[in-house]
Amino acid sequence: MLKGSKVGLRARHEDDIPILRTELYDDVVNASRAEAGPWRPITPGSKDPRLVVDETAQGSVSFSVIELDGGTLVGSANLWGIDTHSRCAHIGLGLLPSARGKGYGTDVVATLCHYGFVVRGLHRLQIETLSDNTAMLRSAERNGFVREGVLRSSAWVMGEFLDEVLLGLLAQEWKPDARG
């Protein structure tokens, strides 16, 4: 398990799946804001890749996020779009509603940076998020990510186009103890 100051990132357990399905993916608004495509219901027991980890997939690594105090599941995190040639990847995370506003997002980003830069030897990490996602923007910037641009009206979310913010962090810019 990878440990931050508040959370741990561990392998997905079978009993995490129903909680993540109910708390994150069955919430139409949350899932629509988090996914690149339209919301679709997930059938219980399905092998949906957002829930069930494919150990053979080289382009992504998924984690369950737990509180270090008590081990309670608080969300999901991943590195995706891993490019081993250019040594870059994207960061994604989703926190259960009860876990939001507690600083876990900042700690998850910090722990994913450690995994990406130290464990995987990546050179660049990138985050794309909706421009009104202040929690993710704050978590990224507290970890040293720099706003690199705005993708205007690039996301269709619940009946409207929204801007996305592109943030990046290079290995040489990363400060392991910069956790806001």
Secondary structure, DSSP 8 states (H G I E B T S, - for coil): -EE-SSEEEE---GGGHHHHIIIIIS-HHHHHHHSSS------TT---TTTS--TT-SSEEEEEEEETTT--EEEEEEEEEEETTTTEEEEEEEE-GGGTTSSHHHHHHHHHHHIIIIIS--SEEEEEEETT-HHHHHHHHHTT-EEEEEEEEEEEETTEEEEEEEEEEEGGG--TT---
